[in-house]
């Protein structure tokens, strides 16, 4: 039973790392309205990985 929960936690961690990596890739490749917004989101995603959720919610408003 304990192994099952460890497996679930491992899957959650791996999926969060994958989403975090995709967000970093997307911020680097996207064309934002201004360069300051791009720098801000890059720093936020690196320092506060939870900000990935907010990035994907507001992505359409930030990109040209």
Backbone as numpy.savetxt, mean C-alpha at the origin, in Angstrom:
# Nx Ny Nz CAx CAy CAz Cx Cy Cz
-4.36 -27.54 16.05 -5.18 -26.35 16.05 -4.31 -25.09 16.05
-3.26 -25.10 16.81 -2.36 -23.96 16.87 -1.66 -23.74 15.53
-1.35 -24.80 14.84 -0.70 -24.69 13.54 -1.63 -24.04 12.52
-2.92 -24.33 12.62 -3.89 -23.75 11.72 -3.93 -22.22 11.85
-3.94 -21.73 13.08 -3.96 -20.28 13.31 -2.65 -19.64 12.85
-1.55 -20.33 13.05 -0.27 -19.82 12.57 -0.26 -19.71 11.05
-0.88 -20.66 10.38 -0.96 -20.65 8.92 -1.84 -19.49 8.44
-2.93 -19.24 9.13 -3.81 -18.13 8.76 -3.08 -16.80 8.95
-2.39 -16.65 10.06 -1.63 -15.42 10.31 -0.54 -15.24 9.26
0.14 -16.30 8.91 1.17 -16.24 7.87 0.58 -15.80 6.54
-0.58 -16.34 6.17 -1.24 -15.95 4.91 -1.64 -14.48 4.93
-2.13 -14.01 6.07 -2.50 -12.60 6.18 -1.28 -11.69 6.05
-0.19 -12.07 6.67 1.03 -11.27 6.58 1.56 -11.24 5.16
1.57 -12.38 4.50 2.07 -12.44 3.12 1.17 -11.62 2.19
-0.14 -11.70 2.37 -1.03 -10.92 1.50 -0.88 -9.42 1.76
-0.68 -9.02 3.02 -0.48 -7.60 3.30 0.82 -7.10 2.69
1.88 -7.91 2.74 3.15 -7.53 2.12 2.98 -7.40 0.61
2.19 -8.28 0.01 1.96 -8.20 -1.44 1.20 -6.92 -1.80
0.18 -6.57 -1.02 -0.58 -5.35 -1.28 0.30 -4.13 -1.06
1.13 -4.15 -0.03 2.05 -3.05 0.27 3.05 -2.87 -0.89
3.58 -3.97 -1.39 4.51 -3.90 -2.52 3.83 -3.37 -3.77
2.61 -3.79 -4.01 1.88 -3.27 -5.17 1.61 -1.78 -5.04
1.30 -1.33 -3.83 1.05 0.09 -3.61 2.31 0.91 -3.88
3.44 0.42 -3.44 4.71 1.12 -3.70 4.96 1.19 -5.21
4.77 0.09 -5.88 4.95 0.05 -7.33 3.99 1.02 -8.02
2.74 1.04 -7.58 1.74 1.90 -8.19 2.04 3.38 -7.96
2.50 3.73 -6.78 2.84 5.13 -6.51 4.02 5.56 -7.38
4.99 4.71 -7.54 6.16 5.06 -8.34 5.79 5.21 -9.82
4.90 4.38 -10.32 4.56 4.41 -11.74 3.47 5.42 -12.10
2.63 5.84 -11.16 1.49 6.70 -11.46 1.93 8.15 -11.71
1.11 8.84 -12.50 1.35 10.26 -12.77 0.36 11.06 -11.94
0.85 11.70 -10.91 0.01 12.47 -10.00 -0.17 13.89 -10.52
-1.13 14.59 -9.91 -1.40 15.98 -10.29 -0.21 16.88 -9.96
0.48 16.57 -8.87 1.69 17.33 -8.54 2.74 16.39 -7.97
3.98 16.82 -8.05 5.08 15.99 -7.56 5.05 15.89 -6.04
4.56 16.94 -5.37 4.49 16.91 -3.91 3.54 15.83 -3.40
2.46 15.60 -4.12 1.52 14.55 -3.72 2.19 13.18 -3.85
2.96 12.99 -4.91 3.65 11.72 -5.11 4.66 11.48 -4.00
5.41 12.49 -3.65 6.40 12.35 -2.57 5.70 12.07 -1.24
4.60 12.76 -0.99 3.86 12.55 0.25 3.36 11.12 0.37
2.75 10.60 -0.69 2.24 9.23 -0.64 3.36 8.20 -0.55
4.47 8.46 -1.20 5.60 7.54 -1.10 6.10 7.46 0.34
6.27 8.60 0.97 6.73 8.62 2.37 5.70 7.97 3.29
4.42 8.27 3.07 3.37 7.68 3.91 3.35 6.16 3.81
3.46 5.65 2.60 3.40 4.20 2.42 4.63 3.52 3.01
5.78 4.14 2.91 6.97 3.55 3.50 6.94 3.62 5.03
6.49 4.73 5.59 6.53 4.91 7.05 5.30 4.34 7.75
4.16 4.45 7.13 2.91 3.95 7.71 2.24 2.99 6.72
2.58 1.72 6.77 2.01 0.77 5.80 0.48 0.71 5.80
-0.17 1.14 6.87 -1.63 1.14 6.92 -2.21 2.15 5.93
-1.41 3.15 5.56 -1.89 4.16 4.62 -2.14 3.59 3.23
-1.74 2.36 2.98 -2.02 1.70 1.70 -3.53 1.65 1.48
-4.28 1.40 2.53 -5.75 1.33 2.43 -6.30 2.66 1.94
-5.83 3.76 2.51 -6.31 5.08 2.11 -5.86 5.43 0.70
-4.67 4.99 0.33 -4.18 5.28 -1.02 -5.10 4.67 -2.06
-5.48 3.42 -1.89 -6.33 2.78 -2.88 -7.73 3.37 -2.90
-8.20 3.94 -1.78 -9.51 4.58 -1.76 -9.50 5.91 -2.51
-8.43 6.69 -2.38 -8.36 8.03 -2.97 -7.53 8.08 -4.26
-7.18 6.95 -4.78 -6.30 6.88 -5.95 -6.86 7.64 -7.15
-8.12 7.51 -7.43 -8.72 8.15 -8.61 -8.70 9.66 -8.50
-8.79 10.18 -7.29 -8.77 11.63 -7.11 -7.37 12.21 -7.21
-6.35 11.41 -6.97 -4.99 11.90 -6.93 -4.28 11.88 -8.27
-4.69 10.97 -9.13 -4.00 10.78 -10.41 -4.68 11.63 -11.49
-3.86 12.09 -12.43 -4.37 12.93 -13.54 -5.46 12.25 -14.32
